[in-house]
Amino acid sequence: MPYTPQPDRYQSMEYRRCGNSGLKLPALSLGLWHNFGHVDVQENARKILHLAFDRGITHFDLANNYGPPAGSAEENFGRILREDFHGYRDQLIISSKAGYYMWDGPYGEWGSKKYLVSSLDQSLKRMGLEYVDIFYHHRPDPDTPLEETMRTLDLFVGQGKALYVGLSNYQPEEASRAIRILNDLGTPCLIHQPKYSMFERWVENGLLDLLEQQGVGCIPFSPLAQGMLTNKYLNGIPEDSRAAKSDGFLQKDDLTDDKLNKIRQLNGVAKSRGQSLAQMALAWLLKDPRITSVLIGASKPEQLADSLKCLNNKDFSQEELTHIENILQ
Ligand SMILES: NC(=O)c1ccc[n+]([C@@H]2O[C@H](COP(=O)([O-])OP(=O)(O)OC[C@H]3O[C@@H](n4cnc5c(N)ncnc54)[C@H](OP(=O)(O)O)[C@@H]3O)[C@@H](O)[C@H]2O)c1
């Protein structure tokens, strides 16, 4: 049966304006870092994408190196786009990035024009696209002049290979310089993609304020701390979890006694709110209007369905917030 998206898909999702731009993003976006590579089950990946779009998730986040093997998430996404989403390109926001290691030699990572131009061309080819909606510089490069990297982002917009550009993993000071250069070039920075969750709060020390002042959106990644902020590790490490996988980025050692103790207590707060811990962790980020969208991952459609329900309760009482802060101390 060919896939037909749910006609009511835009009714249950909230869309938030991205900084000062004209672009709106869904409160939840889906990332393809894990679970969409050649090592993964393709029918499962397809089901997750169908459910996401059926529930109003219009934004799909990729990068050159997602897989494994690197590049295969873009290839698989491109194939599913052609097979199932034909005719829907104008309803999708597709992002890609370059910055991390992708191929051997001096031109296969970081932020030179040489690397970024080749990488975006490869990404477009793998996905079968003429353009990406958002292209990110994936991480700051300590050696390449920031002007060169930002000029390359500006070039992509001029060429029509990217509609908007963004930064990822930039600290406030370097983000501020990059935003200024992009403004001077006439290609404003659309969005910043930092790691942000209840367990990872560096963005609260200056980055969120900067983005708000500059009219730049914010899309936190790993909002569930790669699955730790869910109920899945409460009774050990399930065999099919990211922490159990050799190719996953979450290590068993990350699940310390201190973390597990916090997770248990947070789970108690979530229960008292009538939510799963995953739903509460996402709602906790979305309570801040500076957050444009929260970028989640999912290894099963059921997880995505669970996470989507965070939208039903995004309000926190002062008591709940204080209780959560005390647990996270
Ligand atoms: N810019 C960057 O440098 C950067 C870096 C990392 C990620 N990202 C982006 O951010 C996206 C999300 O990152 P992430 O995958 O680490 O996000 P995450 O949402 O923190 O973690 C996703 C994982 O949590 C588990 N999970 C999700 N929903 C669940 C639920 N409702 N109940 C129980 N478990 C649940 C699953 O783990 P199991 O696999 O164990 O089932 C899932 O794979 C990536 O795909 C990528 O697009 C960007």
The ligand as an SDF file (V2000), in Angstrom:
LIG
                    3D

 48 52  0  0  0  0  0  0  0  0999 V2000
   24.4380   18.7040   16.2940 N   0  0  0  0  0  0  0  0  0  0  0  0
   24.9940   17.6950   16.9160 C   0  0  0  0  0  0  0  0  0  0  0  0
   26.2040   17.6660   17.1870 O   0  0  0  0  0  0  0  0  0  0  0  0
   24.1290   16.5330   17.2930 C   0  0  0  0  0  0  0  0  0  0  0  0
   24.6240   15.5260   18.1410 C   0  0  0  0  0  0  0  0  0  0  0  0
   23.7520   14.4990   18.5090 C   0  0  0  0  0  0  0  0  0  0  0  0
   22.4450   14.4780   18.0280 C   0  0  0  0  0  0  0  0  0  0  0  0
   22.0160   15.4570   17.1700 N   0  0  0  0  0  0  0  0  0  0  0  0
   20.6570   15.4380   16.6020 C   0  0  0  0  0  0  0  0  0  0  0  0
   19.7020   15.2520   17.6290 O   0  0  0  0  0  0  0  0  0  0  0  0
   18.8820   14.1300   17.3330 C   0  0  0  0  0  0  0  0  0  0  0  0
   18.3950   13.4950   18.5960 C   0  0  0  0  0  0  0  0  0  0  0  0
   19.4900   13.0280   19.3690 O   0  0  0  0  0  0  0  0  0  0  0  0
   19.3080   11.7580   20.2760 P   0  0  0  0  0  0  0  0  0  0  0  0
   18.8770   10.6050   19.4410 O   0  0  0  0  0  0  0  0  0  0  0  0
   20.5100   11.6450   21.1250 O   0  0  0  0  0  0  0  0  0  0  0  0
   18.0320   12.2680   21.1370 O   0  0  0  0  0  0  0  0  0  0  0  0
   17.2820   11.7760   22.4230 P   0  0  0  0  0  0  0  0  0  0  0  0
   15.8560   12.0940   22.1310 O   0  0  0  0  0  0  0  0  0  0  0  0
   17.9290   12.3640   23.6270 O   0  0  0  0  0  0  0  0  0  0  0  0
   17.4890   10.1900   22.5050 O   0  0  0  0  0  0  0  0  0  0  0  0
   16.8080    9.3230   21.6410 C   0  0  0  0  0  0  0  0  0  0  0  0
   16.8330    7.9200   22.2150 C   0  0  0  0  0  0  0  0  0  0  0  0
   16.1220    7.8730   23.4400 O   0  0  0  0  0  0  0  0  0  0  0  0
   15.3090    6.6990   23.4920 C   0  0  0  0  0  0  0  0  0  0  0  0
   13.9020    7.1490   23.4820 N   0  0  0  0  0  0  0  0  0  0  0  0
   13.3500    8.1170   22.7070 C   0  0  0  0  0  0  0  0  0  0  0  0
   12.0670    8.3190   23.0400 N   0  0  0  0  0  0  0  0  0  0  0  0
   11.7890    7.4640   24.0510 C   0  0  0  0  0  0  0  0  0  0  0  0
   10.6280    7.2200   24.8030 C   0  0  0  0  0  0  0  0  0  0  0  0
    9.5160    7.9310   24.6130 N   0  0  0  0  0  0  0  0  0  0  0  0
   10.6910    6.2590   25.7670 N   0  0  0  0  0  0  0  0  0  0  0  0
   11.8220    5.5490   25.9880 C   0  0  0  0  0  0  0  0  0  0  0  0
   12.9730    5.7530   25.2950 N   0  0  0  0  0  0  0  0  0  0  0  0
   12.9420    6.7060   24.3340 C   0  0  0  0  0  0  0  0  0  0  0  0
   15.6910    5.8710   22.3020 C   0  0  0  0  0  0  0  0  0  0  0  0
   16.8140    5.0960   22.6950 O   0  0  0  0  0  0  0  0  0  0  0  0
   17.0240    3.5440   22.3710 P   0  0  0  0  0  0  0  0  0  0  0  0
   17.7570    3.5430   21.0840 O   0  0  0  0  0  0  0  0  0  0  0  0
   17.8460    3.0800   23.5400 O   0  0  0  0  0  0  0  0  0  0  0  0
   15.6780    2.8890   22.2920 O   0  0  0  0  0  0  0  0  0  0  0  0
   16.1180    6.9280   21.3060 C   0  0  0  0  0  0  0  0  0  0  0  0
   16.9660    6.4090   20.3130 O   0  0  0  0  0  0  0  0  0  0  0  0
   19.8100   13.2540   16.4830 C   0  0  0  0  0  0  0  0  0  0  0  0
   19.1040   12.2990   15.7120 O   0  0  0  0  0  0  0  0  0  0  0  0
   20.4680   14.2940   15.6230 C   0  0  0  0  0  0  0  0  0  0  0  0
   19.6090   14.6920   14.5880 O   0  0  0  0  0  0  0  0  0  0  0  0
   22.8350   16.4740   16.8160 C   0  0  0  0  0  0  0  0  0  0  0  0
  1  2  1  0
  2  3  2  0
  2  4  1  0
  4  5  1  0
  4 48  2  0
  5  6  2  0
  6  7  1  0
  7  8  2  0
  8  9  1  0
  8 48  1  0
  9 10  1  0
  9 46  1  0
 10 11  1  0
 11 12  1  0
 11 44  1  0
 12 13  1  0
 13 14  1  0
 14 15  2  0
 14 16  1  0
 14 17  1  0
 17 18  1  0
 18 19  2  0
 18 20  1  0
 18 21  1  0
 21 22  1  0
 22 23  1  0
 23 24  1  0
 23 42  1  0
 24 25  1  0
 25 26  1  0
 25 36  1  0
 26 27  1  0
 26 35  1  0
 27 28  2  0
 28 29  1  0
 29 30  1  0
 29 35  2  0
 30 31  1  0
 30 32  2  0
 32 33  1  0
 33 34  2  0
 34 35  1  0
 36 37  1  0
 36 42  1  0
 37 38  1  0
 38 39  2  0
 38 40  1  0
 38 41  1  0
 42 43  1  0
 44 45  1  0
 44 46  1  0
 46 47  1  0
M  CHG  2   8   1  16  -1
M  END
$$$$
